[in-house]
């Protein structure tokens, strides 16, 4: 007959809570893609204003 008893497993220790700051946010790929696109648009506008008549 199969063993149907429920054994309690020891609980795993909780991971230490580490604060996540600005560097964690900047490491996210969608945010970096968005900031890169905005930066390129600003750079193109600045170059256009400076060098194009």
C-alpha positions in Angstrom: 0.0 0.0 0.0 1.4 3.5 -0.8 2.6 5.7 2.0 0.0 8.4 2.5 1.4 9.9 5.7 2.3 13.6 5.5 5.8 14.4 6.7 6.5 17.9 7.7 9.6 19.3 6.0 11.8 21.8 7.9 11.1 25.3 6.7 13.7 27.0 4.6 15.3 30.0 6.2 13.9 33.3 4.9 16.2 35.2 2.6 17.6 38.4 4.1 15.8 41.5 2.9 18.2 43.6 1.0 17.2 47.1 -0.1 17.0 47.6 -3.8 18.1 51.0 -4.9 18.5 53.0 -8.1 21.2 50.7 -9.5 18.7 47.8 -9.4 16.1 49.9 -11.3 18.7 50.9 -13.9 19.7 47.3 -14.5 16.2 46.5 -16.0 16.4 46.1 -19.8 13.0 47.8 -20.7 14.0 50.9 -18.7 17.4 51.1 -20.3 15.9 50.7 -23.8 13.4 53.5 -23.0 16.1 55.8 -21.6 18.4 55.0 -24.6 15.6 56.0 -27.1 14.8 59.2 -25.2 18.6 60.0 -25.0 19.0 59.4 -28.8 16.0 61.7 -29.5 17.4 64.4 -27.4 20.9 64.0 -29.0 19.4 64.2 -32.5 17.4 67.3 -31.6 20.5 69.0 -30.2 22.6 68.1 -33.2 19.8 69.3 -35.5 19.6 72.7 -33.6 23.4 73.2 -33.7 24.4 72.1 -37.2 21.4 72.1 -39.5 20.2 75.5 -40.9 
